[in-house]
Amino acid sequence: MSKLRPAPRPPGLPQEVDEIPIGVRRVAAWSWRLIIVVAAIALVLWGLLKITTIVIPVLIAILLAVMLQPVVQVLTRYTFLGRAASSGIALIGLLLVISGMFTLAGRQLIAQFADIQAKAVDGFQAILDWAQTTFQIDDPMINSAINEGITQLQENASQLVSSALSTAAVLGNVATGIVICLFTLFFLLSSGTAIWRWVVGLLPPDARIPTHEAFRRGWKALSAYVRIQILVAAVDAVGIALGMVVLGLGSYAVPIWLLVFLFSFIPLVGAFASGAIAVLLVLVLNNWVSALIMLGIVLAVQQIEGNVLQPFLMGKAVEMHPLAVFLGVAAGAMLAGIPGALFAIPLIAFVNATMLYVVGRDPSPELGLDAGAEAHFRQLRRRTVA
């Protein structure tokens, strides 16, 4: 019977390295590489957070480009318009739709402002009377609290002025961001393919085609997420707006529809916030019975969305576990606040599909290979060699 012998060690290793178990050496080798990768990612995120005035409008433009790309393709294919003209028409149409919705919602809110103000005062007085009766709060205590609030307001007047000035600066940044977003959106629609091929052309020749194919899978997942999320948000908004109409508050249906539609793009948090605002509005304008009915409508709409619409429409287009959604939104909110929560899930959907292709698990095999891009990169390689 042969005796067990230790495995031969590679020749030429120093004695202090040779004495370290192979498992520890492998862990150490992986560790310093992971540290470098994490440090590089942290450096990139730190740089992006320093230029959020540019980054956020560009990300919004990418999401809008995903939504408008089919419109541009239809106009280019079935009309005499070129790519640039079709992109301009799609952009103008988007601006008209957005401005129309906000104008209609604003007019309804302005028309009903006096009614909202009067009912809000009555509701506040009713809550105050209930608190006085229930907790035995007398008028001197309330007056003392009001006087204390006025005193604090006067003492912090300088901070309020500085906050107003910072708000003006924020409005200036918003205007700048809108201009950047519109310009970026136009060029992504009109010449996005050329921009992307130029970027990929900067990579090593052997990495160009795999990178392009991985990007196509990620873009498809991102497109599916954005379009389905728009449909789900519209259904949520219509359901809650119809609830306002049933409760006799049809004049507020359009503002609530717009609010719910916009908030629905913030995963997890947006639906809760928009639903709470709708319930509070009904409580102020009607009574607590109507508010409870509105709460039931909101919960029913959200259950239909979460248990029927999302699984049925998403299908396998965007495979993301609920835990990934929750952790992604939490991490995005911690890093960049509301914009981080807004862009976290689209980014995860894109990266997930891209990485699946990289590791050999093609999430969209029906896409095949892009023959036009492959020919372009091969020609670019021949020109580089020549």
Secondary structure, DSSP 4 states (H G I P E B T S, - for coil): -PPP-PPPPPTT--HHHHTS-HHHHHHHHHHHHHHHHHHHHHHHHHHHHHTHHHHHHHHHHHHHHHHHHHHHHHHHHHSS--HHHHHHHHHHHHHHHHHHHHHHHHHHHHHTHHHHHHHHHHHHHHHHHHHHHHHT--HHHHHHHHHHHHHHHHHTHHHHHHHHHHHHHHHHHHHHHHHHHHHHHHHHHHHHHHHHHHHHHTS-HHHHHHHHHHHHHHHHHHHHHHHHHHHHHHHHHHHHHHHHHHTT-GGGHHHHHHHHHHHTTSTTHHHHHHHHHHHHHHHHHS-HHHHHHHHHHHHHHHHHIIIIIHHHHHTTSS---HHHHHHHHHHHHHHHHHHHHHHHHHHHHHHHHHHHHHTT--S-GGG---HHHHHHHHHHHHHHH-
